[in-house]
Amino acid sequence: MIILSGPSGVGKTTLRRRVQKKIDPLSFSISWTTRPPRPGEKPDQDYHFVSPEQFEKQIRREGFLEWARVHNDYYGTPSKPVQTWLRQGRDVLLDIDVQGAGQVKRKMPEAVSIFILPPSREELKRRLARRRTESPQALRLRLRNAEKELADWPRFDYAVINADITDALKSLSAIIQAQRCRVR
């Protein structure tokens, strides 16, 4: 289990897509969310976009490995595909928020957690603003949440600073390859 986490705007999704192309096989768990799709996002490829009622029903059924309410929307990792892949001996990659990463680590301490850091808070703000996917109010909320999330990076196994996507991808790939070579 490989957990990729960090605040919104650090480049988790871009890194995840690129590492999946570079390292095979990596099974990617598609999260559920109640937020609307952003421009360019494909349903059931980037996220499973569901209603709050559908999400809450899945919570009651204990169908999530982890879930959290982030930026006023629900996000969660469905348990069933992850457990199936792990039983098959496959590496599973999660692209999840900091709260979810903590939940997974408590349930699965052997999971490898990687925190993606921005080169600076100013650059993170620029990246989020440049996306133009949030209202000014939602952008302020994401930046406030990012401050809290950035304080959690020491709890992770690894940290990768995403100042340059090529360098960050090299570091992320090296971590995954090294973990695959561990004796235990």
Secondary structure as UniProt FT lines:
FT   STRAND          2..5
FT   TURN            8..9
FT   HELIX           12..22
FT   STRAND          27..28
FT   STRAND          32..33
FT   TURN            39..40
FT   TURN            44..46
FT   STRAND          47..49
FT   HELIX           52..60
FT   TURN            61..62
FT   STRAND          64..70
FT   TURN            71..72
FT   STRAND          73..78
FT   HELIX           79..87
FT   TURN            88..89
FT   STRAND          92..95
FT   HELIX           98..107
FT   TURN            109..110
FT   STRAND          112..117
FT   HELIX           121..131
FT   HELIX           136..150
FT   TURN            151..152
FT   HELIX           153..155
FT   STRAND          158..161
FT   HELIX           165..180
//
